[in-house]
Amino acid sequence: MPTNNLRILFAASLNVALAAQAPAVSQTPQTELTSALAGGGGYDADPTAWRTLRARPQQDEGTDYSLRTLFQQDHGDFMQKRERFDPQVMLRGGMLMNASIGSNDGDFDLYRGTADLDFRLLISHNAYVSLGGFYDQRTYETNSTPQFRDETLFATGANIGFGWFVAEDVLLEAKAKPGYWSDLDSATTSDDFDCWASALATVRYSQEFFFKLGARYNEVYEQANLLPSLGMTWAGETVRVDMLLPDYFEVSLWPSPDFGILFGAEIQGGEYNVRGNRSAGANRSTATVRVQELLAYTGVHWQFTDEIGLVVRGGAALTGDYSLDDGNVNTPGLNGTLDPCIFFDVSLGILF
């Protein structure tokens, strides 16, 4: 029998044996091996063919099909670009110095510390739920202010939400922050409770540009608790723009991927229920406190690793709507517009 016919018969027999012993092997590598043996000079012409064929099923078995891997493959770039830095843990400390309210006597310093936890739990490769909590403490220390005594205000509660990619380039998110806004000078009541909430659709128009549309409820604006949200993100190589009106606007310059220079403005505030200091005794009363600051800032962002970032900001509180009360009937409180003053804060973000 001719030599070529022997080679072809041997290759066909080898294919049958492989199909019986390793059914997971695709037909493509078998065909490749048949070609190598039948038409390429036999097994001796490619001594690695057998080892290559046997290794492929093991590589397929080692592929990571976890939800995290699939989510990152499908949406990782979207999630990374849509915000400058979206950590699961955010810790911030800052202060306003020598702040005053209109024509009222004296001034005050505001010391603020916040913690925000927001952990995403994947429920599919296209959706997740988020769970966490928040804590915000505002300590007001007065200087020659007869209308208002030192007071500390607290906001604390839960972060609850979900996200769903209804399409490859469309993310729907909803978030709720049920909690208490109070001075915590006695047991909390239903008057202390509130639930801030937001809903937002983010649409990716191109690799760099995202459009955002939604609505949010909070107590930052006294006469407009429920407002629409309109925003965009443009994530260029060295410049990015992040905007979500009416809450914030920021332009950042990135000389390197790990270092950014920030220029922006944001508005913050809230409404608190206070019941006066315990030491006031019979003179204690209930009052509603409103605070608000419009901040204009410049700062820097150091991204030490993919998981840890530090932001330092400084600038001015340009204005704000204030109604400060310490819950004491002997002090009338401070009401009016916040005068411009200096502010400074530092934030540490951690992503797990």
N, C-alpha and C positions, 0 to 999 in steps of 0.2 A: 504493500500500500504506500502511496507517495507520502513524503514527509509532511506536506501541508495538510493533507487530509487527517493525518494522525494528530497534528496540532489542533485542528478544528474539533475533532472528536473529544480530545482531552479537555478542551475549554468548555464544551457543552456539558460534559460530565461534571466538571467543577461547578458550573452554574447550578445544576440540579442539587448537588450536595449543599451549596451555600443556601439555596432557597429553603431546604429542609431544616438546616441547623440554625439559621439566623434570618427569620422571616421579616425582621424589622428593617433589614438593609434594603434601601431603595433600588429600583431597577437601573438607575443611572450609573452608579459605581460598578454594578455587575457588567453592564454593557461596556463600560470603559475597560474592565479587566479582560473581557472576552476579546475586545479589539486588540489589547496589548499582547495577548497570548497568540491569537490567530493570525494577526496581520503585522505584528511588530517584532517578530523574531523570537517569540516564545517567552517563557517565564524568566529565563536568564537575561533577556534584554532589559527587564525592569524588575530587579530583585526587591524593590520597596512596594510594589503594587499590592501584594497580599497584606502587608502590615498596614498600609494606608486604608485599605478596604475594611479591615477588622477594627480600626480605631474609630471610624466615623459613628457607628451606633453609640459608643461610649460618650462621645462629645454631645450627641443629641440628648442623651439621658441626663447630662449635667447642666442643661439649659435652665436658667432661673425664670420660672413662670409665676413668681409671687405677685400679689396685687401691687406692692410698692414698686417692683421693677416695671410691671406693665404700665402703671400710672406715670412713672418717670419717663418711659419711652414715648408714651402718647402725649403727655401734657407737661413734661418737665420744663421745656423751654418757655412755654406759655406762662407757667407759674413763676418762673425766675424773672422774666422781663416785665410782667404787669405791674410790679411794685419795686421800689428801690431796694428794700430789705424787709422781709416779712417773717420775723422770728417767732418762735413759739413762746419764748419768755422775753419780756421787755421790762427792764428796771430803769427808772428815771428819777433823778433828783435835781431840783432847781430852786430859784428864788427870784422874786421881784424886790427891788431895793428902793426905799424912800418913796413909796407910792402914796398918792393923795387923791382925794375925791373933791373935785370942784373947789368951792370956796370954804370948805370945812377946815377947821383948825387941825394942825398936827398931820402926821403921816404914819405909815405902817410898812413893815416888811412882811412879805409872804414867803414862807418856806413850804415847798411842795415835794412830796415823794409819791411815786406811783409804781405799781407792779401790775403787769398784764400777762396772763397765761392763756394760751390758745393752742390746743393740741388737736391735730387733725387725725381722725381715724378713718381709714379707707374702708368703704363698704363694697366697692367695685372698682374696676380700672377707670371708671368715668365719674365716680361720686365719692364724697366723704362727708362725715359729720365732724363738727368741731366742738370741743368741750374745754372749759377752763374757768378762770375766775379773774376778778379785777379788784384792786385796792387803790384808793386815792386819798391822800391826807393833805389838807391845807391848814397850815398853822399861821395865824395872823398875830403879829406882835406889834402893838401900837406904841407911838411915841408922841406924848402930849396931845392925845386925842380924847377929849372928854365925852364925845358922843358914842364911843365904842370901846369896849375892853377886849383884852386878848381873848381869842377864840380859836378853837380847832374844829374843822369840818371834815367829815368822812364820807366817802362813797365806796361801797363794797358790795359784791354780789357775784353772779355767775356769768360766764360767757357761753352761749349756746348757739349753734348755727349749723348750716350745711352748705355744700357746694356741689353743683351738678353740671357736667359738660353735656349740654343738650346737643351740641355739635362739636366738631373738632376745634373750632375757633370761637365758640360761644360758651361762656361760663356764667351760670346763674348762682348767686349767693344770697343767703338770708342770715341775719344775725340778730340775736336778742341779748340784752344785758339786764335781767331782772335783779334788783338789789335795793339797797337802802341809802338814802342821801340825808344825812343827819349830823348833829353834833354828838350823838350817842351819850348825852348826859343823863339819860334814864332809859328805861326799857323801850325798845322800838315799837312803833305803832303803825297803823295802816297809812298815816299821813307821811311817814318816812319812805314808804315804798314807791318805786317807779320802775318802769321797764323801757329802757331805750331800745330802739330797734332800727334795722335798716334792711333794704333789699337792693341788690345791684346786679345789673347785667354788664358783663365785660365782653366786648366783641373785638377779635383780632382782625384788623383790616389788612395789615401787611406784617412782615417780619418784625418791623420796628414800631408800628403804630397800633394803639389800642383805644377804643372808644368805650365810654362808660355812661350808663344811664340807670337811674333808680330813684329811690325816695328814702328819707330817714326821719325818725322821730327822736327828739331829745329836748333838753331844757336850756340849750345854749342861747336861743333867742326867745325872749319872754312872750312876744306877740306872734311868734311863728314857730310853734313846736314841730309841725309837720311840713317839711319842705322837699322839693325834688332835688335830686343829686345829678349833676352833669359834670363829666370829666373826661380826661384823656391821658394817655401816657405815650411819649415818644422816646424810645430807648435806642439812642444812637451809640456809636462806638465811644466817643469821648464827651458827648453831651446828652443829657436826658431831661425831659420835662414831665413832671407829675402834677396833675391837677384834679381835684374833686371839689367842685363848688357846691355849697358855700363854705366848705370846711378848710381847704388848704390849697396852696399853689407853691410849687418849688421848681427851680432850675438848678441842676447840678452839673459840674464840670469834672471829668475824670481823666487826669493826666496819666493814671495807670488804673488797671482794673481793681486795685485794692485801696485806692485813695481818691476821695471825692471832695470837692469844694461846693458848699451848699448856699443857695440864696432863696429865701422864700418868705411866706406869710401864712399864718394859720390863726383860727379863732377857737378859743376854748372857754369852758364855763360850766355852769350848772345851777340847780335850785336845791336848797337844803332846808329841812325843817329843824329849827333849834328850839330848845326849851330852857335855855339859861343855865348858868353854872350852879351846881349843887349848893355851893356856899352862899348863894343869894337867898336861900330859904324862901320865905313867903313872898319875896319880890320877884320870884321867877315867873316868866310868862312864855307863851309860844309865839314864835315869829317865823316868817319865811325869809330866807336869805337868798339873794341872787348875785352871782359873780360872773364876770365875763371879761376876757382880755383878747385884744387883737394884737398878735405878735408879729413883728417883722424881724427877720434874723439872717445871719450868715453863720456858717459853721463848717466843720470838716467831718468826714466819715472815713474811719479806718476799718477796713475789713481784714482782720488778722488771719482768719481762715474762712472756709465756706460756712462755718457754723457760728463764728463769733465776730460781732461788729461793735464798734464804739463810735458814738456821735457826740460831738461837743458843739453847742450852739450858744450864740450871744447876740443881743440886739436890744430892741426897745418894745415895751408894751405901749402901743400908740394911743389906744383909747379902750373904752369898755363901759358896759352898763352895770352899775354897782348899787346894791341895796344890802348893806351890812347891818346886822343886828345881833347882839349877844344874848337876847332873851331875857334881859333885865329891864324892868319897868323904869328904873332910874336913869337909864341911858337911852336917848332918842334914836340912836343909830346913825349910819352914814348913808346918804342917798345922793346919787348923781353920776356924773361921767368921770371915769378914771383918767387922771392926768398922765401924760407921757412919763415913763420911767424906764430904768434899765432892767433887763432880765438876763438870766444865764441858766443853762441846764446841761446835764450830762446823761446820756442814755447808753445802756449796755444791752445788746440783743444777743440771744442764744437760740440757735436752731439745732434741734436734735435729729 
